[in-house]
């Protein structure tokens, strides 16, 4: 029994393999036939190029419809590449056909238009008896007296415009405006104001200068008291001018100390740590005068 089952299973496997091989062979045959149709279609387009470019022929449209039916069977890249090649060829032919088209309805023939216009205006084709010339062109004859009025009445229907305005007594005569005489304005005397402003500014500058001098003298007094107590010990510049609670006060202290350095009451140098220190001038001594004011001897 076991041997029979193995033999039956082997037979079923062989039958399945044979069926798969038959399907693959059938698929390959269909694909081969599809590629053959694509090549024939492209060859037909190249052979019938003039017929497809003709504006009276629908050959290009029919060929595109055939290609659409062929594309339904495309499932592999090889056939898709042939379809893309066909589309490139068809698009080039379509572009050339579009360039060859002429829209006859948009062509304007001025000669034909002039003939129709003269006929509408009532041109008499008979020879004008008052004219002895033979060089009157193709429009020989004469127009009736109301020809242009007739043309204007007809053309007025196709143009939207507002009604014209006619003056009952003619147009008004406009005269150029009379130039007004130019009056020069008198300038006000600003002598008093110009005198008052410098005096006010000078007063403000003097008050600011006095406040600065008093503050410099006050700081110099603190500095000299320290030098009198310990002449050999320098003062740290940062410790002397920095106010940890006020930035503006620190800036003012630096500003005032700069005047003391400028006038030679003290000097700034660097210590061993490269930090600025305030030192006393070697050949200078100071005495008080008029209260808190100091004088270098």
Order of alpha helices (4+ residues) and beta strands (2+ residues): alpha-alpha-alpha-alpha-alpha-alpha-alpha-beta-alpha-alpha-beta-beta-beta-beta
